[in-house]
Amino acid sequence: MTHLSNEDIASRLGEIADLLEAQDAGAFRVQAYRRAAEYVAGFDRPIADVLSEGGVPALVDLPTIGWAIARVIRDLVENGRSGLLDRLRGESDGGEERRQRSGPVPRPASPLPPVEDLLSVDREYREKSESGVLKRIAPRRLNPAGEAWLPILHTDRGARHYTALFSNTARAHELGKTHDWVVLYVDGRDAEQQYTVITSGRGAFRGRRIVRGREPECYTLYRERAARRGRVLVPPGEDLSDD
């Protein structure tokens, strides 16, 4: 446990709201963090006590605090930092942030987001990055010149919030994949999930985008799209996105 005061936590929630707004996130999400910051700042006892007594569900029972914000408060109280805030500041490397978290929220796991949505967000991110319309942040790591080169996208698919960034890991730099590997953070109702989308370099789907760890579902999706076009064998790299 850290010793962050309500004012400290509220300040960080407010900073998240400001960064989301600056990065063109949806107004509803921005306002949700602002309202939570105001509520925590005025709360009549340490918010950490609520977490200690009842865990994340107890935080969610409070006004203005939903599951995603409750998880941020938990991370701030228990670790003194938030993966979301690090990411928005450019302090995350786009790697496996799960290792920093302190355990799952005691709720049934959210259904996995459909690979079709993941690939759709990946495509939106790369197209908007290419067109130059996305806000760019300056990663703190592996960026000695302090250049604001990393585009960031906040978007929604249904009830899920997505944040997309190119990977800024040492491995991505080593392999020259900093503009190919896209890291997606999916903030569903129960937990944040993380995926990496890459360009396949092998097999019949060489040259197509696939989600690491969910390759069979990607292959099934591409086969179904090919079948709808009356195709059996599809040349590697042919665009199989929905028209």
Secondary structure, DSSP 4 states (H G I P E B T S, - for coil): -----HHHHHHHHHHHHHHHHHTT--HHHHHHHHHHHHHHHT-SS-HHHHHHHHHHHHHHTSTT--HHHHHHHHHHHHHS--HHHHHHHT---SS-GGGGS----SSPPPPPPPHHHHHHHHHHHHHHHHHT-S-EE--SSS-TT----EEEEEEEETTEEEEEEE--SHHHHHTT-TTT-EEEEEE-SS-EEEEEEEE--SGGGTTSEEETT-HHHHHHHHHHHHHHTT-SS--TT---S--
